[in-house]
Amino acid sequence: MHDERLYARVSTKDGRQDTETQLIALRDYCARQKWTITGEYVDHQTGGTSKRQHFQRMFADALARKFDLLLFWSLDRLSREGVAATLNHLERLTGFGAGWRSHTEEYLGSAGLFKDAVIAILATIAKQERIRRGERAKAAIQRLRR
């Protein structure tokens, strides 16, 4: 038996976006898999920071091993903090013993044939992101010195 949790996020509260659209599809998917949903985390704010109430509670629950798998609509609904931070979030979930899966990106999950390849690609992109950030900082310092 699996205990699943769902995570949904929209960045606006003006009615143009609605987490219920995501949640309906996630619930239907779990029902087809015969998975038991034991909780839902819903945030209505930017994914550019991890300082989101339900996002933080989700990690606390993962650490306490309150669920087996986190299902989210897509990776950008989980986080928009950049590749390195997002990869860190996925690795934290895995380290806490919680699996994870993207509903709309079938290749993106903590289990399955492509798991290692996807993680390797994300890690490579994260490394390049760090290098570019370092290059920009170095260029800014050089400019200030001139």
Residue pairs with C-beta under 8 A, 6 or more apart in sequence:
1 36
2 35
2 36
2 68
2 69
3 36
3 38
3 66
3 67
3 68
3 69
4 30
4 35
4 36
4 37
4 38
4 67
4 68
4 69
4 70
4 71
5 37
5 38
5 39
5 40
5 41
5 58
5 61
5 66
5 67
5 69
5 70
5 71
6 23
6 26
6 27
6 30
6 37
6 39
6 40
6 41
6 70
6 71
6 72
7 40
7 41
7 42
7 54
7 55
7 58
7 70
7 71
7 72
7 77
7 78
8 19
8 22
8 23
8 26
8 40
8 41
8 42
8 43
8 72
8 73
8 77
9 19
9 42
9 43
9 44
9 45
9 47
9 52
9 55
9 77
9 78
10 17
10 18
10 19
10 22
10 43
10 44
11 17
11 44
11 45
11 46
11 47
12 44
13 44
19 42
19 44
22 73
22 77
22 103
23 40
23 42
25 73
25 103
26 71
26 72
26 73
26 103
27 37
29 71
29 103
30 36
30 37
30 71
35 69
38 66
38 67
39 61
39 66
39 67
41 54
41 55
41 57
41 58
42 54
43 52
43 53
43 54
43 55
45 52
46 80
47 76
47 77
47 78
47 79
47 80
47 81
48 80
48 81
49 81
50 56
50 79
50 81
50 85
50 89
58 70
59 89
59 92
59 93
59 96
61 67
62 70
62 92
62 93
62 96
62 97
62 98
63 96
65 96
65 97
65 98
67 98
68 98
68 99
69 98
69 99
69 100
69 101
69 110
70 93
70 98
70 99
70 100
70 101
71 100
71 101
71 103
72 78
72 100
72 101
72 102
72 103
73 102
73 103
73 104
74 102
74 103
74 104
74 105
75 86
75 102
75 105
75 108
78 86
78 89
78 102
79 85
79 86
79 89
80 86
81 89
82 126
82 129
83 122
83 125
83 126
83 129
84 126
84 129
84 130
86 122
87 119
87 122
87 123
87 126
90 100
90 110
90 119
90 122
93 99
93 100
93 110
94 100
94 110
99 109
99 110
99 111
100 109
100 110
101 108
101 109
101 110
101 111
102 108
102 109
107 114
107 118
108 114
108 118
109 115
